[in-house]
Amino acid sequence: MNNKFKGTGVALVTPFNEDLSVDYDALATLVKHVSDGGVDYLVVMGTTAESPTLTGTEKLDVLRFVKSQNSKNLPVVYGLGGNDTMAMVKKFKNFEIEVDAFLVVCPYYNKPNQVGLKAHYEAVADAAKKPIILYNVPKRTGVNLDVSTILDLAQHPNIIGVKEASGNHVAQCIEIAPGMPEGFLLTSGDDDLIIPFMEAGGHGVISVIANALPKETTAVVNAALEGDMDRSKALNSKLVDLLNLIFVEGNPTGVKALLACIGVCKNVLRLPLVASSKELYAQIEAAYKKL
């Protein structure tokens, strides 16, 4: 198992100012907050970063800035995906910033079949200078990476794991775990399924709520990694109210509201996403105070 990515990764939000420019002061605060909170690695430009609304230049500027603030030298995973395979191959070949791995989402909108998905990932993995982690999230892409396809791709020397957020991923995890090669990373993409996913053979989570609650999230994951599921479940039970709230109006709407409550960043998103309703914000604030 690639221990570098075992445990808790955090899918960093992109803080914005009121004028919708990137708030680098808040981003510095966020990186320190999650690093001090004990997360194991940083994920830059995942879905939670509102990556579809950032320009190519902004995405790379954010990556460079996060690296400059990474005083604990945590591993950095960069989200780089798309639905034009030839264009993606060119991007990976020309990518010059040092990262530890890439998180590569399934091609969206085109709805390729399993043969097309496999060929896409093989082409990307052949081109990438660093290992890639598959990202299976059908609710956003329209296609599910089937277990057999994941296990085939797991044989590629430059594909080291999968972030599973298929909606059926505990069941998929149960099928993947026995057949995957030694060292292959199996990580959850959903905060509310950390425990059943790890009980099924998973190695951790790429978390949204860890932006705001890194200590609490890593405590849940670390207890599960140590095999103390009773402790993990007890710690997780304290987070259930917030976990139920932060996705009600979409992601990262909820977690940005929570981060604003804590004072880490402003409650500002770029269209087409909007800030949480006043009602949800009040509920999140009350749940945080209770915690």
C-alpha atoms as a printed R data frame, in Angstrom:
    type eleno elety resid chain resno       x      y       z
1   ATOM     1    CA   MET     A     1   0.000  0.000   0.000
2   ATOM     2    CA   ASN     A     2   1.364  3.410  -0.932
3   ATOM     3    CA   ASN     A     3   1.473  4.820   2.609
4   ATOM     4    CA   LYS     A     4   1.930  8.340   1.272
5   ATOM     5    CA   PHE     A     5  -1.796  8.471   0.470
6   ATOM     6    CA   LYS     A     6  -3.142  6.277   3.238
7   ATOM     7    CA   GLY     A     7  -5.413  8.014   5.744
8   ATOM     8    CA   THR     A     8  -6.930 11.462   5.305
9   ATOM     9    CA   GLY     A     9  -6.503 13.599   2.231
10  ATOM    10    CA   VAL     A    10  -8.295 16.937   2.154
11  ATOM    11    CA   ALA     A    11  -9.912 18.237  -1.043
12  ATOM    12    CA   LEU     A    12  -9.037 21.897  -0.527
13  ATOM    13    CA   VAL     A    13 -11.649 24.565  -1.246
14  ATOM    14    CA   THR     A    14 -10.612 27.675  -3.160
15  ATOM    15    CA   PRO     A    15 -11.325 30.722  -0.979
16  ATOM    16    CA   PHE     A    16 -12.585 33.804  -2.836
17  ATOM    17    CA   ASN     A    17 -12.775 37.499  -2.016
18  ATOM    18    CA   GLU     A    18 -16.024 39.436  -2.475
19  ATOM    19    CA   ASP     A    19 -14.816 40.470  -5.951
20  ATOM    20    CA   LEU     A    20 -14.459 36.727  -6.750
21  ATOM    21    CA   SER     A    21 -10.674 36.838  -7.013
22  ATOM    22    CA   VAL     A    22  -8.762 34.055  -5.250
23  ATOM    23    CA   ASP     A    23  -8.235 34.939  -1.580
24  ATOM    24    CA   TYR     A    24  -4.636 33.855  -1.081
25  ATOM    25    CA   ASP     A    25  -4.507 35.043   2.548
26  ATOM    26    CA   ALA     A    26  -7.419 32.737   3.376
27  ATOM    27    CA   LEU     A    27  -5.815 29.937   1.360
28  ATOM    28    CA   ALA     A    28  -2.646 30.264   3.456
29  ATOM    29    CA   THR     A    29  -4.793 30.092   6.609
30  ATOM    30    CA   LEU     A    30  -6.592 27.020   5.256
31  ATOM    31    CA   VAL     A    31  -3.389 25.129   4.405
32  ATOM    32    CA   LYS     A    32  -2.014 25.820   7.892
33  ATOM    33    CA   HIS     A    33  -5.343 24.855   9.491
34  ATOM    34    CA   VAL     A    34  -5.564 21.450   7.798
35  ATOM    35    CA   SER     A    35  -1.847 20.741   8.165
36  ATOM    36    CA   ASP     A    36  -1.889 21.506  11.882
37  ATOM    37    CA   GLY     A    37  -5.039 19.375  12.089
38  ATOM    38    CA   GLY     A    38  -3.085 16.293  11.059
39  ATOM    39    CA   VAL     A    39  -4.264 15.516   7.525
40  ATOM    40    CA   ASP     A    40  -1.969 13.170   5.615
41  ATOM    41    CA   TYR     A    41  -1.986 14.843   2.207
42  ATOM    42    CA   LEU     A    42  -3.386 17.803   0.273
43  ATOM    43    CA   VAL     A    43  -5.579 17.555  -2.818
44  ATOM    44    CA   VAL     A    44  -5.530 20.679  -4.996
45  ATOM    45    CA   MET     A    45  -8.134 21.324  -7.711
46  ATOM    46    CA   GLY     A    46 -10.580 18.565  -6.926
47  ATOM    47    CA   THR     A    47 -14.295 19.193  -7.400
48  ATOM    48    CA   THR     A    48 -14.455 20.892  -3.986
49  ATOM    49    CA   ALA     A    49 -12.059 23.563  -5.285
50  ATOM    50    CA   GLU     A    50 -14.729 24.772  -7.766
51  ATOM    51    CA   SER     A    51 -12.160 23.860 -10.401
52  ATOM    52    CA   PRO     A    52 -14.574 24.199 -13.372
53  ATOM    53    CA   THR     A    53 -14.809 27.944 -12.660
54  ATOM    54    CA   LEU     A    54 -11.072 28.641 -12.363
55  ATOM    55    CA   THR     A    55  -8.946 29.529 -15.384
56  ATOM    56    CA   GLY     A    56  -5.986 27.374 -16.329
57  ATOM    57    CA   THR     A    57  -3.639 30.058 -15.021
58  ATOM    58    CA   GLU     A    58  -5.518 30.346 -11.718
59  ATOM    59    CA   LYS     A    59  -5.396 26.588 -11.186
60  ATOM    60    CA   LEU     A    60  -1.618 26.502 -11.569
61  ATOM    61    CA   ASP     A    61  -1.180 29.645  -9.441
62  ATOM    62    CA   VAL     A    62  -3.213 28.025  -6.643
63  ATOM    63    CA   LEU     A    63  -1.112 24.857  -6.896
64  ATOM    64    CA   ARG     A    64   2.143 26.827  -6.685
65  ATOM    65    CA   PHE     A    65   0.820 28.817  -3.734
66  ATOM    66    CA   VAL     A    66  -0.323 25.730  -1.814
67  ATOM    67    CA   LYS     A    67   3.117 24.204  -2.362
68  ATOM    68    CA   SER     A    68   4.740 27.398  -1.044
69  ATOM    69    CA   GLN     A    69   2.617 27.186   2.130
70  ATOM    70    CA   ASN     A    70   3.173 23.455   2.653
71  ATOM    71    CA   SER     A    71   5.536 23.817   5.616
72  ATOM    72    CA   LYS     A    72   4.977 20.217   6.759
73  ATOM    73    CA   ASN     A    73   5.911 18.907   3.295
74  ATOM    74    CA   LEU     A    74   2.708 16.902   3.002
75  ATOM    75    CA   PRO     A    75   2.245 14.994  -0.254
76  ATOM    76    CA   VAL     A    76   0.354 17.035  -2.858
77  ATOM    77    CA   VAL     A    77  -2.161 15.522  -5.284
78  ATOM    78    CA   TYR     A    78  -3.323 17.672  -8.203
79  ATOM    79    CA   GLY     A    79  -6.694 17.224  -9.904
80  ATOM    80    CA   LEU     A    80  -6.234 17.150 -13.668
81  ATOM    81    CA   GLY     A    81  -8.977 15.609 -15.763
82  ATOM    82    CA   GLY     A    82 -11.065 16.203 -18.852
83  ATOM    83    CA   ASN     A    83 -13.098 14.592 -21.581
84  ATOM    84    CA   ASP     A    84 -10.771 15.097 -24.556
85  ATOM    85    CA   THR     A    85  -8.155 12.344 -24.288
86  ATOM    86    CA   MET     A    86  -5.722 13.840 -26.811
87  ATOM    87    CA   ALA     A    87  -5.831 17.219 -25.065
88  ATOM    88    CA   MET     A    88  -5.302 15.536 -21.672
89  ATOM    89    CA   VAL     A    89  -2.311 13.550 -22.942
90  ATOM    90    CA   LYS     A    90  -0.739 16.824 -24.128
91  ATOM    91    CA   LYS     A    91  -1.403 18.479 -20.735
92  ATOM    92    CA   PHE     A    92   0.169 15.604 -18.827
93  ATOM    93    CA   LYS     A    93   3.217 15.479 -21.069
94  ATOM    94    CA   ASN     A    94   3.760 19.228 -20.647
95  ATOM    95    CA   PHE     A    95   3.011 19.444 -16.906
96  ATOM    96    CA   GLU     A    96   6.095 20.874 -15.193
97  ATOM    97    CA   ILE     A    97   5.091 21.598 -11.569
98  ATOM    98    CA   GLU     A    98   6.289 18.960  -9.105
99  ATOM    99    CA   VAL     A    99   3.430 17.007  -7.489
100 ATOM   100    CA   ASP     A   100   3.252 13.586  -5.862
101 ATOM   101    CA   ALA     A   101   0.298 12.267  -7.863
102 ATOM   102    CA   PHE     A   102  -2.593 13.305 -10.086
103 ATOM   103    CA   LEU     A   103  -6.292 12.763  -9.340
104 ATOM   104    CA   VAL     A   104  -7.931 12.052 -12.698
105 ATOM   105    CA   VAL     A   105 -11.725 12.116 -12.998
106 ATOM   106    CA   CYS     A   106 -13.577  9.937 -15.503
107 ATOM   107    CA   PRO     A   107 -14.295 11.723 -18.781
108 ATOM   108    CA   TYR     A   108 -17.608 13.500 -18.354
109 ATOM   109    CA   TYR     A   109 -20.475 14.286 -20.753
110 ATOM   110    CA   ASN     A   110 -19.196 12.048 -23.604
111 ATOM   111    CA   LYS     A   111 -20.383  8.952 -21.651
112 ATOM   112    CA   PRO     A   112 -17.778  6.480 -22.990
113 ATOM   113    CA   ASN     A   113 -18.250  2.755 -22.427
114 ATOM   114    CA   GLN     A   114 -15.829  0.672 -20.334
115 ATOM   115    CA   VAL     A   115 -13.506  0.070 -23.300
116 ATOM   116    CA   GLY     A   116 -13.277  3.819 -23.890
117 ATOM   117    CA   LEU     A   117 -12.738  4.566 -20.199
118 ATOM   118    CA   LYS     A   118  -9.936  2.021 -19.986
119 ATOM   119    CA   ALA     A   119  -8.245  3.370 -23.125
120 ATOM   120    CA   HIS     A   120  -8.569  6.959 -21.861
121 ATOM   121    CA   TYR     A   121  -6.928  6.167 -18.535
122 ATOM   122    CA   GLU     A   122  -4.174  4.099 -20.119
123 ATOM   123    CA   ALA     A   123  -3.327  6.966 -22.483
124 ATOM   124    CA   VAL     A   124  -3.249  9.452 -19.589
125 ATOM   125    CA   ALA     A   125  -1.212  7.127 -17.352
126 ATOM   126    CA   ASP     A   126   1.309  6.554 -20.145
127 ATOM   127    CA   ALA     A   127   1.738 10.325 -20.547
128 ATOM   128    CA   ALA     A   128   1.829 11.374 -16.867
129 ATOM   129    CA   LYS     A   129   5.200 11.952 -15.232
130 ATOM   130    CA   LYS     A   130   3.778 11.077 -11.800
131 ATOM   131    CA   PRO     A   131   1.361  8.339 -10.677
132 ATOM   132    CA   ILE     A   132  -2.355  8.792 -11.166
133 ATOM   133    CA   ILE     A   133  -5.311  8.025  -8.915
134 ATOM   134    CA   LEU     A   134  -8.542  7.190 -10.725
135 ATOM   135    CA   TYR     A   135 -11.562  9.248  -9.640
136 ATOM   136    CA   ASN     A   136 -14.902  7.493 -10.060
137 ATOM   137    CA   VAL     A   137 -17.836  9.854  -9.457
138 ATOM   138    CA   PRO     A   138 -20.788  8.923 -11.721
139 ATOM   139    CA   LYS     A   139 -23.159 11.499 -10.213
140 ATOM   140    CA   ARG     A   140 -20.946 14.162 -11.831
141 ATOM   141    CA   THR     A   141 -19.627 12.347 -14.919
142 ATOM   142    CA   GLY     A   142 -22.567 10.205 -16.043
143 ATOM   143    CA   VAL     A   143 -20.441  7.038 -16.201
144 ATOM   144    CA   ASN     A   144 -19.401  4.449 -13.623
145 ATOM   145    CA   LEU     A   145 -15.952  2.885 -13.727
146 ATOM   146    CA   ASP     A   146 -16.884 -0.780 -13.290
147 ATOM   147    CA   VAL     A   147 -15.026 -3.018 -10.847
148 ATOM   148    CA   SER     A   148 -13.553 -5.135 -13.655
149 ATOM   149    CA   THR     A   149 -12.249 -1.988 -15.394
150 ATOM   150    CA   ILE     A   150 -10.706 -0.674 -12.158
151 ATOM   151    CA   LEU     A   151  -8.980 -4.021 -11.559
152 ATOM   152    CA   ASP     A   152  -7.674 -4.050 -15.147
153 ATOM   153    CA   LEU     A   153  -6.352 -0.497 -14.795
154 ATOM   154    CA   ALA     A   154  -4.809 -1.356 -11.413
155 ATOM   155    CA   GLN     A   155  -2.283 -3.462 -13.338
156 ATOM   156    CA   HIS     A   156  -0.880 -0.350 -15.053
157 ATOM   157    CA   PRO     A   157   2.423  0.600 -13.380
158 ATOM   158    CA   ASN     A   158   1.496  4.297 -13.239
159 ATOM   159    CA   ILE     A   159  -2.021  3.850 -11.794
160 ATOM   160    CA   ILE     A   160  -1.732  3.573  -8.024
161 ATOM   161    CA   GLY     A   161  -5.276  3.807  -6.716
162 ATOM   162    CA   VAL     A   162  -8.887  4.874  -7.010
163 ATOM   163    CA   LYS     A   163 -11.003  7.470  -5.259
164 ATOM   164    CA   GLU     A   164 -14.399  5.785  -5.137
165 ATOM   165    CA   ALA     A   165 -17.488  7.999  -5.013
166 ATOM   166    CA   SER     A   166 -19.799  5.902  -7.148
167 ATOM   167    CA   GLY     A   167 -22.755  6.072  -4.766
168 ATOM   168    CA   ASN     A   168 -22.458  2.290  -4.619
169 ATOM   169    CA   HIS     A   169 -18.844  2.415  -3.575
170 ATOM   170    CA   VAL     A   170 -19.015  0.386  -0.396
171 ATOM   171    CA   ALA     A   171 -20.306 -2.497  -2.535
172 ATOM   172    CA   GLN     A   172 -17.656 -1.733  -5.179
173 ATOM   173    CA   CYS     A   173 -14.992 -1.587  -2.454
174 ATOM   174    CA   ILE     A   174 -16.004 -5.062  -1.251
175 ATOM   175    CA   GLU     A   175 -15.446 -6.342  -4.798
176 ATOM   176    CA   ILE     A   176 -12.258 -4.382  -5.537
177 ATOM   177    CA   ALA     A   177 -10.370 -5.083  -2.301
178 ATOM   178    CA   PRO     A   178  -9.807 -8.837  -2.739
179 ATOM   179    CA   GLY     A   179  -8.714 -8.500  -6.377
180 ATOM   180    CA   MET     A   180  -6.531 -5.407  -6.330
181 ATOM   181    CA   PRO     A   181  -2.736 -5.680  -6.484
182 ATOM   182    CA   GLU     A   182  -0.700 -5.179  -3.331
183 ATOM   183    CA   GLY     A   183  -0.072 -1.486  -2.705
184 ATOM   184    CA   PHE     A   184  -3.138 -0.256  -4.628
185 ATOM   185    CA   LEU     A   185  -4.897  2.645  -2.878
186 ATOM   186    CA   LEU     A   186  -8.624  2.382  -2.226
187 ATOM   187    CA   THR     A   187  -9.939  5.658  -0.821
188 ATOM   188    CA   SER     A   188 -13.459  6.957  -0.237
189 ATOM   189    CA   GLY     A   189 -14.791 10.100  -1.863
190 ATOM   190    CA   ASP     A   190 -17.671 10.484   0.592
191 ATOM   191    CA   ASP     A   191 -17.255 11.667   4.185
192 ATOM   192    CA   ASP     A   192 -20.451 10.019   5.367
193 ATOM   193    CA   LEU     A   193 -19.290  6.539   4.329
194 ATOM   194    CA   ILE     A   194 -15.768  6.494   5.770
195 ATOM   195    CA   ILE     A   195 -16.410  3.724   8.291
196 ATOM   196    CA   PRO     A   196 -18.323  1.208   6.133
197 ATOM   197    CA   PHE     A   197 -15.857  1.868   3.303
198 ATOM   198    CA   MET     A   198 -12.855  1.150   5.512
199 ATOM   199    CA   GLU     A   199 -14.563 -1.884   7.020
200 ATOM   200    CA   ALA     A   200 -14.891 -3.148   3.436
201 ATOM   201    CA   GLY     A   201 -11.132 -2.837   2.840
202 ATOM   202    CA   GLY     A   202 -10.590  0.861   2.108
203 ATOM   203    CA   HIS     A   203  -7.566  2.870   3.203
204 ATOM   204    CA   GLY     A   204  -9.041  6.274   4.048
205 ATOM   205    CA   VAL     A   205 -10.828  9.250   2.535
206 ATOM   206    CA   ILE     A   206 -10.314 12.317   0.373
207 ATOM   207    CA   SER     A   207 -12.446 14.512   2.568
208 ATOM   208    CA   VAL     A   208 -14.520 17.651   2.202
209 ATOM   209    CA   ILE     A   209 -15.313 18.275   5.870
210 ATOM   210    CA   ALA     A   210 -11.613 17.985   6.760
211 ATOM   211    CA   ASN     A   211 -11.237 21.519   5.350
212 ATOM   212    CA   ALA     A   212 -13.042 22.722   8.462
213 ATOM   213    CA   LEU     A   213 -12.601 19.824  10.913
214 ATOM   214    CA   PRO     A   214  -9.237 18.213  10.143
215 ATOM   215    CA   LYS     A   215  -8.514 16.975  13.685
216 ATOM   216    CA   GLU     A   216 -11.933 15.375  14.048
217 ATOM   217    CA   THR     A   217 -11.821 13.759  10.603
218 ATOM   218    CA   THR     A   218  -8.311 12.356  10.975
219 ATOM   219    CA   ALA     A   219  -9.239 10.968  14.404
220 ATOM   220    CA   VAL     A   220 -12.097  8.974  12.826
221 ATOM   221    CA   VAL     A   221  -9.879  7.674  10.000
222 ATOM   222    CA   ASN     A   222  -6.864  6.892  12.178
223 ATOM   223    CA   ALA     A   223  -8.947  4.915  14.662
224 ATOM   224    CA   ALA     A   224 -10.343  2.866  11.779
225 ATOM   225    CA   LEU     A   225  -6.860  2.313  10.355
226 ATOM   226    CA   GLU     A   226  -5.768  1.032  13.769
227 ATOM   227    CA   GLY     A   227  -8.668 -1.411  13.728
228 ATOM   228    CA   ASP     A   228 -10.516  0.292  16.589
229 ATOM   229    CA   MET     A   229 -13.868  0.538  14.842
230 ATOM   230    CA   ASP     A   230 -15.807  1.166  18.061
231 ATOM   231    CA   ARG     A   231 -13.719  4.274  18.742
232 ATOM   232    CA   SER     A   232 -13.948  5.360  15.119
233 ATOM   233    CA   LYS     A   233 -17.755  5.060  15.184
234 ATOM   234    CA   ALA     A   234 -17.983  6.950  18.483
235 ATOM   235    CA   LEU     A   235 -15.883  9.813  17.099
236 ATOM   236    CA   ASN     A   236 -17.826  9.808  13.838
237 ATOM   237    CA   SER     A   237 -21.175  9.988  15.656
238 ATOM   238    CA   LYS     A   238 -20.242 13.474  16.867
239 ATOM   239    CA   LEU     A   239 -19.888 14.640  13.254
240 ATOM   240    CA   VAL     A   240 -23.105 13.160  11.877
241 ATOM   241    CA   ASP     A   241 -25.217 16.323  12.242
242 ATOM   242    CA   LEU     A   242 -22.701 18.434  10.355
243 ATOM   243    CA   LEU     A   243 -22.114 15.751   7.732
244 ATOM   244    CA   ASN     A   244 -25.849 15.619   7.088
245 ATOM   245    CA   LEU     A   245 -25.974 19.401   6.657
246 ATOM   246    CA   ILE     A   246 -22.939 20.322   4.576
247 ATOM   247    CA   PHE     A   247 -24.122 18.592   1.401
248 ATOM   248    CA   VAL     A   248 -27.796 19.676   1.540
249 ATOM   249    CA   GLU     A   249 -27.266 22.553  -0.922
250 ATOM   250    CA   GLY     A   250 -24.323 21.028  -2.768
251 ATOM   251    CA   ASN     A   251 -20.553 21.006  -2.467
252 ATOM   252    CA   PRO     A   252 -18.632 23.149  -1.544
253 ATOM   253    CA   THR     A   253 -21.591 25.327  -0.550
254 ATOM   254    CA   GLY     A   254 -21.967 23.673   2.861
255 ATOM   255    CA   VAL     A   255 -18.314 23.405   3.777
256 ATOM   256    CA   LYS     A   256 -17.672 27.033   2.784
257 ATOM   257    CA   ALA     A   257 -20.479 28.055   5.147
258 ATOM   258    CA   LEU     A   258 -18.807 25.991   7.881
259 ATOM   259    CA   LEU     A   259 -15.401 27.516   7.109
260 ATOM   260    CA   ALA     A   260 -16.960 30.981   7.349
261 ATOM   261    CA   CYS     A   261 -18.401 30.061  10.775
262 ATOM   262    CA   ILE     A   262 -14.916 29.072  11.903
263 ATOM   263    CA   GLY     A   263 -13.341 32.195  10.409
264 ATOM   264    CA   VAL     A   264 -11.055 30.462   7.895
265 ATOM   265    CA   CYS     A   265 -12.481 31.953   4.692
266 ATOM   266    CA   LYS     A   266 -15.362 34.009   3.341
267 ATOM   267    CA   ASN     A   267 -18.673 32.431   2.376
268 ATOM   268    CA   VAL     A   268 -18.205 33.266  -1.315
269 ATOM   269    CA   LEU     A   269 -18.578 30.967  -4.333
270 ATOM   270    CA   ARG     A   270 -18.367 31.515  -8.078
271 ATOM   271    CA   LEU     A   271 -21.455 31.096 -10.228
272 ATOM   272    CA   PRO     A   272 -23.155 28.841 -11.091
273 ATOM   273    CA   LEU     A   273 -22.663 27.848  -7.438
274 ATOM   274    CA   VAL     A   274 -24.055 30.192  -4.802
275 ATOM   275    CA   ALA     A   275 -23.525 30.685  -1.089
276 ATOM   276    CA   SER     A   276 -25.713 28.748   1.326
277 ATOM   277    CA   SER     A   277 -29.160 29.958   2.254
278 ATOM   278    CA   LYS     A   278 -29.461 31.855   5.536
279 ATOM   279    CA   GLU     A   279 -31.461 28.945   6.950
280 ATOM   280    CA   LEU     A   280 -28.761 26.376   6.159
281 ATOM   281    CA   TYR     A   281 -26.007 28.679   7.412
282 ATOM   282    CA   ALA     A   282 -27.822 29.036  10.739
283 ATOM   283    CA   GLN     A   283 -28.217 25.253  11.007
284 ATOM   284    CA   ILE     A   284 -24.535 24.651  10.212
285 ATOM   285    CA   GLU     A   285 -23.488 27.318  12.719
286 ATOM   286    CA   ALA     A   286 -25.692 25.762  15.433
287 ATOM   287    CA   ALA     A   287 -24.355 22.253  14.729
288 ATOM   288    CA   TYR     A   288 -20.772 23.523  14.878
289 ATOM   289    CA   LYS     A   289 -21.372 25.268  18.198
290 ATOM   290    CA   LYS     A   290 -22.920 22.068  19.541
291 ATOM   291    CA   LEU     A   291 -19.840 20.125  18.416
